[in-house]
Amino acid sequence: MKRIAILLSVVLIFLSACNRDFSSCPQNGSYRSVSSLEKKMTSSSNSFGFKLFREIAKTDIDSNMFISPLSVSFALGMAYNGAEGATQQAMHEVLGYGDMSLPEINQTYQNLISLLTTLDPLVRFDLANSAWPRQGFQIQESFLETLREYFEAEIQTLDFSDPQAVDIINNWVKTNTQGKIEEIIKRIPPAVVLYLINALYFKGDWTYQFDPENTIESNFTCYNDSIVPCAMMRQTINADYLTTESFQALDLPYGDGNFSMTIILPNQGRQLEEIVVQMTPENWTMWIKSFSEQEVTLQMPKFEISYGIELKDVLTALGMGIAFSPGADFCKINCGIYISRVIHKTFIQVDEEGTEAAAVTAVEFLRGSAGGIFMILDQPFMYVIRDHVTDNLLFMGILAYPNA
């Protein structure tokens, strides 16, 4: 079920957007109007999301892929508050903050937490942030205070040498994704000094639900032209629709209509890659404004996906490589640390009732030159037995399975 799954994954990037313009969502909720700064932040987050999606799709185009740019933006937004100099500038450009100042960026993140979590009374959208410093590692209090005030982050210092530390962090992740993502880290390397983590949870019922009686067993053609069976939901609805020379697009609303899933399907003879490269903020705006209400008969597979990726290479390709180097400047957190990994995991389930989705992003910081040398043989390694007189290599081996 790869091709449709990818296409459906694309559109959940825009969970924070409505079916045309953010400021003109259906007036079914009691939320306040959207400020100009919030529109700027939404635009920057979406722009970053398009770049992130296109970069990942370069290698994952033929497999299931599901990301949450909003989650990555929040996690890196917390890290951005600790950056200075060239590191801050690189992050600013990659995250698409434009002419927004740091106080404006932080205030807008805070505002978006309040707005998005109360946007639609019939849709559940939870957003949580946390920071996990290593016990005994000094972090600037002003940085932690910013996370508390603007990101509503939970701060918990942990003894990373205690095996229970991994369970404590993973339990926070599990709780804040309603059990849909149970683990974000497997172990804590000795040089790690800080984790910044964002968690999102979304649960929305379709405004127009599919009747399970109409779901049929059908076939799905995968990317390599192999055919697999699937459960195909069916219904005829009036919904916003667009057709172009390259694709068809349909907007499926949730709840009161303040969230939706926009489905994009390549036309016969067109390749998915053609559409992915066109996914820019300018094209997206043009497409969304071109939707019109039509009667559409939709057949859509039920599916469930768990996805995970480490984003270091992707973010480096986008221009943020300095943040992952020992020369990074995060002195507003603590001088001498840099980002080692950005771990991203997601989950989505689509059925007749609606959609349940979750995302977690963890930014892992390492201590730089300070702290000594660590060597932990917790993965396959090679070994040699030799003599020091003749320098003969007596034995050579690789340990891949220690209990074999």
N, C-alpha and C positions, 0 to 999 in steps of 0.2 A: 504493500500500500504506500509506496514511497513517494510517487510524484504528487498525489493529492495531499499527502501528509505534509510534504514540504510547503506546498502552496498554502495550506491552512495555517501552517506555522508562521509564514510570513506575516500574516495579517494580525496576529495577536501581539506583534510589536506595537500595535496602535491601540491597545486597550484603553489608553488614556485619552483617545480621541473619539469624536462622534462621527456620524456617518457623512457629514459634509465638513462644516467648519466648527471648530471647538467652541466658538462663542455663540453658535446658533443651534445647540443641542435641543432636543425636545424639552419643552418647559414642564416636565412632569415631576421634577424634583424641587426641593426647596433650597437648593444651593445658591450661593451668591454668584455674582458675575465674575468673569475671569479677568484678572488684571493684565496690563500690557506686559509686565515682567513675567507673569506665568505663561503668557503666550510665547514670549521669547524663549523661556526655558523648555516648553513643550516642543517648540521648533528646533532648538538645539539638541534635545534628547532624540527627536525623530531623525534629525540629520545624522547624528552619531549612530543611531540604530541602522539606518540604511548603509552607512559605510561598514559597520561591523558585520551586517548580514552579507553584504557583497563579498567581503574579504573571506568570511568563513565558507561561503558557497563556492569559492574557487576550488576548494578541496572536498567539500561535503555535498556537492550538487547531486550526487547519485545515491544519497542515503537520507534517512530521516534526520531532520535538523530542526531544533526548536530553541529559540533564545528569548531572553527578556532584556532588551536594551535599557528599559527603565531600571531594572534591578542593577545592572552593571553601572549605569549612570549614578545611582545613589551610592553604591559602594565606592566607586572611584571619586565621587564628589566628597565623601568623607576624607579619603586619602588626599585629595587636592588641597584641603585645608592645612595639611602638614607640609606642603611643598613650597619651595622658594626658588628664585632664580630661573635657570634654564629648564629645570624639572617642572616648575609650575607653568612656564610658558608652553612647554610641549603638551602637558596635560590639558591646559586651557584650549589649545588649538584642536586637539583630538576630540575633546568632549564638546566642542562647538559652542563655547560660551560667548563668543563674539565680543561685544563691547560691554558685557555685564561685569560689574565689579564683584569682588569677593563678598561684601555684605549683601549685595543684591542676589547673588547666587544662593547664599545660605538662606536668606529670607524666603526665596522662592521655593527652595526644597521644602522648607517648613510649611509653607502655604499649600504646596501640592499634596503633602501628607494629609492635611485636613480636608482638602477638596476631594481628592480621589477616593478616600475611604468613606465619604458620605455622599457621593455623587448620585447614586441610584438606590433607593430604598429596597428594591427588589433584587439587587446584585450585591454579593459580598465581595469586598476588596480590602484585604488587610496588607499593611506595610509595616515592617519592623526593622530596626537597625540595632547593631550591637558592636561593642569594642571589647577585645579580650587581650589585655596586656600580660606579659610574662611577669610573674611575681619577682620583685627586686629590680626590674628594669625601669629606669626613670623616664617618664613621659611628661612633656610639658602640660601643666594643668590647664593652661588656656586652650590647648587643643581639645582636651577631654571635655571642657566646659562648652566649647562650640558644638561638639557632638551631642551633648545632652540638650542644649538649648534649641538647636536648629534641626537636628536629625532625630530628636527624641530617642537617642540611643541609650540602651542599657550598657553600663560599664561594669565589667567584672574581671578583677585580677585573678589569675590562676597560676598555680605551680605546674608549669608545663612538663616537668619531669614526672609528675604523678600520672599514671596511666588513666586515671579517672577524668583527667582534663579533656581528653578527646571525647569521652562520653558526655560530659557536661555541655560542650559546644554542640555536639550533634543532637543532643536532646533539645537544645534551644531551637535548632533548625527544624527538627521534627515537630515541635510544638507550634512554631510559627508558620508551618506549611500544612498544618492539619494532618500530619503523618504522611504526606505525599512524597516528601524528600526526607529520608531518614539519616543521611550521612553526607557531610561535605568534606570532612578530612578523615583519613585512616590513621595517621600518626602525626606527631609534631616533631619535626627535625630539631636537633639541639640548638641551632643558631636562630630559630624563629623567636621573635620578641613580641609580635603583635598580629592579631587578626581583626580586620574590619569586615563586618558581615551584614548584608541586606537580605531580607526574606520577603517575598510577595506571595499572596494567596488570592486566587480569584475563583468565584463560583457563581455562575449566572445561568438561569433558566432561559431557554429561548422564549422570545415574545410569542412566537408561533411554533409550538412544539410539534414534533413529529409523532404521528400515531404509530406505536409499536406494531400494530396489526398490519401496517403497510411496509414494514421492513422485510426485505427479501434476501435470500442468499444469491449472491451474484459473483462476478469475477472482476478482478482489478489487474490492469496491465502495469507492471513495474517498469522501472527505468531501463532495465536490460531486456525489455519486451517479454519477460517471463510472465505467466498469468497465475494469479493466486486467488483463492476464494475469499470473499469478505461479506459482511452483513451490510446491506445497502439500505439506508433510510430514504423515504420518498415523501414528498408533499408538493402541493401547488399553492403558491402564496403570491401576494402583491408585495413587492420589495424593490428597493433601489437597485438598479441594474445598469450595466454598461457593456457595450460590445465595441471592440476596435478591430483593426486588421490583424492584431497579434493575439488578442485574448478576449475572454468573457469575464466579467466581474459581477459579483452579487454581494449585497450587504445584508447579513442576518442579524437582527437586533436581539439584545438580551433585555429582560425586565421591562423597564419603562422606556427603553430606547437610548439611554445615555451611554451604553456600551454596545459594541457590535463586533461581529467577525466578518471581515471582508474577504471573500473567496475569489481567487484569480486563477483561471484555467486557460492554458495555452490553446489556441485554435489548432485544428487539425493541420499537421504539417509544420507547426511551429515548435521550437524547442524552448524548454524552461530557461535555459541560459540566456536567450534573447531578452526575456522579460526581466530577469534578475539584474542585468547590466543597466536596464532602464529605470531601476528603482532608485530615484532621486527625489529629494523634497519637491522640486519643481514639477516633475512628472506626476508625483503622487497627488499634489494639490490640483493639478489640471484634471486628472482622472476623477477624483472625488467630486469635483464641481460639475462633472459631466454626467453624473448618475441621474437617472430618472426612474420614476416608479413604473414597474411593468409587472404583468402576471407571468410568473416563472414556475415551471415544474422542475424541481430540484431532486436529484438523486445524489446522496452523499454517504460515504462509508462511515460507520462507527470505527473509532480507533483510540488507542492509548499508546502514548510514547513517553519513555524516560530518556533523557539526553544529558550528556555531560561533556564539557570541553574545558581545557586550560587555555586562557586567552593571551598568554604572554607573547607568543609569536604573532598573533593577530594584531594586538595592540602595538607591538613593535613595528609591524609593517605599516600601521596607520600613522606612525610618527612619535610614539611614546616610549621608544626604546631606552631613553636616558633614565626613566623611572625604574628600570629593571637592572641597572648597572650599579656597581659599588660607588660610582661617582655621583649617584643621585643625591639631591639636596632635599631632605625631609627634616631639616633642623627645627622646624616648628613642632615636630613630634619629638625627635631626638637625633642629633647629628650622628652620622655613621651607620644609618640603616637604609635599606632600599627594598623595593617590592621584588619578591622572588616568584610569586605565582598569583594569578587571578583565576580562581576556580569557579566555574559556572555550571550549575545543574538546574534542570527544568523537568516538569512533568505536565502532561495534558491528557485529559480524557474527554472525548466527545461522544455523546449518545443522544437518544431521542429527547431527553429532558433539557439538555443544555451542555455546558462546558465547565470542567473543573481544571484549574491550572495552578501551578506553583513554580517559583523560581528562587534560587539562592545564589548569591555571589559573595565569595570570600576573597579579600585582599590580604595576602600573607606577606609580612615584612620580616626580613632577615637582618641580623646584626652584621655589620661590615667587617672591617679588619680586626676589630676588638673581639676578644672572646676565645682565642686559641684555635686549635685544629681539632676537627671531629672526623672520625672514620667509623661508620656503623655498617657492618656486613649484613645488611638485611635484604640483600638482593643477590642474584647470581654473580659470582666473582671467580677470577682465575688465580691459581697459586702454582708456585714453582719450588721444588726442592733441589738445591744445588750445593756444591762444595766450594769453599773459598780458596783452595789451593790450586786446583786445575781449572776452576770455573766451569766444570761440567754441569750440565743441566740433568740432574738425576731423574726427576719426575716433573711433569707439568700436568695441571688439571684445571677443570672448571667445576665449581660446585653450583649446581642448579636446583637440586632437591635435597636439602640437608637430612631429611628423614627417610630417604630411599633405601 
